[in-house]
């Protein structure tokens, strides 16, 4: 799964720690999501999308072949 979390986080000038606090997870979780090592749960994906004021579909997408 590909995601645009890093791009939107940088656009909003948030640190990984800032975003983690806003959505109620650890900084390590944000790092793992940005690196594609962890797929966010639906509730977490919705929280992140709401924080960035975008749709979940804009933030997360399946890679080709998935």
Secondary structure, DSSP 8 states (H G I E B T S, - for coil): -EE-HHHHHHHTT--HHHHHHHHTS-HHHHHHHHTTSS---HHHHHHHHHHHTS-HHHHEE--TT-
